[in-house]
Amino acid sequence: MATARDLMHTGCTCVKATDTAGNAARLMAELNIGALPVCGEDDKLKGMVTDRDLVLHVMAAGEDAESYTIDRLPQGHLVLADAGEDVEITIAKMKEHQVNRIPVIDGQRLVGIISLQDVSHRMPESVTGGLVESIRS
């Protein structure tokens, strides 16, 4: 039985809640990713920021990306996977909340992220198709 830890990719880079939207956007571009975990000064996971968040809430709103801090972005309910949970539970969470990626924690510590791409590379096509369909709806 596979766990979330088996499916996740490690080496996550966090952006601080006090970092600017401009810094987050540059980091996403540098890493070629569409989302970053947001960590507080205590290094605990506080949320996620996506490229879509930056476009809708900063750029389209006419905000200055160099002074707009990440902690000003609206944060919804943070959906998490426990590193030891069955991967089917993790995928069910992704479906239920219609998210493309889910942070994986071990205790209070961020240990990785599972993206739709991770699912597509490691799970049967039927599982990936079901996840894509639920996110797309």
Contacts in CASP RR format, 6 or more apart in sequence:
PFRMAT RR
TARGET T0000
AUTHOR 0000-0000-0000
METHOD contacts of the structure
MODEL  1
MATARDLMHTGCTCVKATDTAGNAARLMAELNIGALPVCGEDDKLKGMVT
DRDLVLHVMAAGEDAESYTIDRLPQGHLVLADAGEDVEITIAKMKEHQVN
RIPVIDGQRLVGIISLQDVSHRMPESVTGGLVESIRS
1 86 0 8 1.000
1 87 0 8 1.000
2 86 0 8 1.000
2 87 0 8 1.000
2 122 0 8 1.000
3 83 0 8 1.000
3 84 0 8 1.000
3 85 0 8 1.000
3 86 0 8 1.000
3 87 0 8 1.000
4 81 0 8 1.000
4 82 0 8 1.000
4 83 0 8 1.000
4 84 0 8 1.000
4 85 0 8 1.000
4 86 0 8 1.000
4 87 0 8 1.000
4 89 0 8 1.000
4 90 0 8 1.000
4 104 0 8 1.000
4 114 0 8 1.000
5 83 0 8 1.000
5 84 0 8 1.000
5 104 0 8 1.000
5 106 0 8 1.000
5 111 0 8 1.000
6 87 0 8 1.000
6 122 0 8 1.000
7 87 0 8 1.000
7 90 0 8 1.000
7 114 0 8 1.000
7 118 0 8 1.000
7 119 0 8 1.000
7 122 0 8 1.000
7 123 0 8 1.000
8 81 0 8 1.000
8 83 0 8 1.000
8 104 0 8 1.000
8 111 0 8 1.000
8 112 0 8 1.000
8 113 0 8 1.000
8 114 0 8 1.000
8 118 0 8 1.000
9 112 0 8 1.000
9 113 0 8 1.000
9 114 0 8 1.000
9 115 0 8 1.000
9 118 0 8 1.000
10 111 0 8 1.000
10 112 0 8 1.000
11 112 0 8 1.000
12 37 0 8 1.000
12 103 0 8 1.000
12 110 0 8 1.000
12 112 0 8 1.000
12 113 0 8 1.000
13 27 0 8 1.000
13 31 0 8 1.000
13 36 0 8 1.000
13 37 0 8 1.000
14 36 0 8 1.000
14 37 0 8 1.000
14 38 0 8 1.000
14 39 0 8 1.000
14 43 0 8 1.000
14 45 0 8 1.000
14 110 0 8 1.000
15 23 0 8 1.000
15 24 0 8 1.000
15 27 0 8 1.000
15 36 0 8 1.000
15 37 0 8 1.000
15 38 0 8 1.000
15 39 0 8 1.000
15 49 0 8 1.000
15 70 0 8 1.000
16 38 0 8 1.000
16 39 0 8 1.000
16 40 0 8 1.000
16 41 0 8 1.000
16 70 0 8 1.000
17 38 0 8 1.000
17 39 0 8 1.000
17 40 0 8 1.000
17 41 0 8 1.000
17 46 0 8 1.000
17 69 0 8 1.000
17 70 0 8 1.000
17 71 0 8 1.000
18 40 0 8 1.000
18 41 0 8 1.000
18 69 0 8 1.000
18 70 0 8 1.000
18 71 0 8 1.000
19 69 0 8 1.000
19 70 0 8 1.000
20 65 0 8 1.000
20 66 0 8 1.000
20 67 0 8 1.000
20 68 0 8 1.000
20 69 0 8 1.000
20 70 0 8 1.000
21 54 0 8 1.000
21 58 0 8 1.000
21 63 0 8 1.000
21 65 0 8 1.000
21 66 0 8 1.000
21 68 0 8 1.000
21 69 0 8 1.000
21 70 0 8 1.000
21 73 0 8 1.000
22 54 0 8 1.000
22 58 0 8 1.000
22 65 0 8 1.000
22 66 0 8 1.000
22 68 0 8 1.000
24 36 0 8 1.000
24 49 0 8 1.000
24 54 0 8 1.000
24 70 0 8 1.000
25 51 0 8 1.000
25 54 0 8 1.000
25 65 0 8 1.000
27 36 0 8 1.000
28 34 0 8 1.000
28 35 0 8 1.000
28 36 0 8 1.000
28 51 0 8 1.000
28 54 0 8 1.000
34 50 0 8 1.000
34 51 0 8 1.000
35 48 0 8 1.000
35 49 0 8 1.000
35 50 0 8 1.000
35 51 0 8 1.000
35 100 0 8 1.000
35 101 0 8 1.000
35 113 0 8 1.000
36 48 0 8 1.000
36 49 0 8 1.000
37 45 0 8 1.000
37 47 0 8 1.000
37 48 0 8 1.000
37 103 0 8 1.000
37 110 0 8 1.000
37 113 0 8 1.000
38 45 0 8 1.000
38 46 0 8 1.000
38 47 0 8 1.000
38 48 0 8 1.000
38 49 0 8 1.000
38 70 0 8 1.000
38 71 0 8 1.000
38 75 0 8 1.000
39 45 0 8 1.000
39 46 0 8 1.000
39 110 0 8 1.000
40 46 0 8 1.000
44 108 0 8 1.000
44 109 0 8 1.000
45 78 0 8 1.000
45 80 0 8 1.000
45 103 0 8 1.000
45 105 0 8 1.000
45 108 0 8 1.000
45 110 0 8 1.000
46 71 0 8 1.000
46 75 0 8 1.000
46 78 0 8 1.000
47 75 0 8 1.000
47 78 0 8 1.000
47 103 0 8 1.000
48 78 0 8 1.000
48 101 0 8 1.000
48 103 0 8 1.000
49 70 0 8 1.000
49 73 0 8 1.000
53 73 0 8 1.000
53 74 0 8 1.000
54 65 0 8 1.000
57 63 0 8 1.000
57 73 0 8 1.000
57 74 0 8 1.000
58 65 0 8 1.000
58 68 0 8 1.000
58 73 0 8 1.000
59 65 0 8 1.000
77 97 0 8 1.000
78 103 0 8 1.000
79 93 0 8 1.000
79 94 0 8 1.000
79 97 0 8 1.000
79 99 0 8 1.000
79 102 0 8 1.000
80 102 0 8 1.000
80 103 0 8 1.000
80 104 0 8 1.000
80 105 0 8 1.000
81 89 0 8 1.000
81 90 0 8 1.000
81 93 0 8 1.000
81 102 0 8 1.000
81 103 0 8 1.000
81 104 0 8 1.000
81 105 0 8 1.000
81 114 0 8 1.000
82 104 0 8 1.000
82 105 0 8 1.000
82 106 0 8 1.000
82 107 0 8 1.000
83 104 0 8 1.000
83 105 0 8 1.000
83 106 0 8 1.000
83 107 0 8 1.000
83 111 0 8 1.000
84 106 0 8 1.000
87 123 0 8 1.000
90 102 0 8 1.000
90 104 0 8 1.000
90 114 0 8 1.000
91 119 0 8 1.000
91 123 0 8 1.000
91 127 0 8 1.000
91 131 0 8 1.000
93 99 0 8 1.000
93 102 0 8 1.000
94 100 0 8 1.000
94 102 0 8 1.000
94 114 0 8 1.000
94 116 0 8 1.000
94 119 0 8 1.000
94 131 0 8 1.000
94 134 0 8 1.000
94 135 0 8 1.000
95 130 0 8 1.000
95 131 0 8 1.000
95 134 0 8 1.000
95 135 0 8 1.000
96 134 0 8 1.000
98 134 0 8 1.000
98 135 0 8 1.000
98 137 0 8 1.000
99 135 0 8 1.000
100 115 0 8 1.000
100 116 0 8 1.000
100 135 0 8 1.000
101 113 0 8 1.000
101 114 0 8 1.000
101 115 0 8 1.000
101 116 0 8 1.000
102 113 0 8 1.000
102 114 0 8 1.000
103 110 0 8 1.000
103 112 0 8 1.000
103 113 0 8 1.000
104 110 0 8 1.000
104 111 0 8 1.000
104 112 0 8 1.000
104 113 0 8 1.000
104 114 0 8 1.000
105 111 0 8 1.000
116 128 0 8 1.000
116 131 0 8 1.000
116 132 0 8 1.000
116 135 0 8 1.000
119 127 0 8 1.000
119 128 0 8 1.000
119 131 0 8 1.000
120 128 0 8 1.000
END
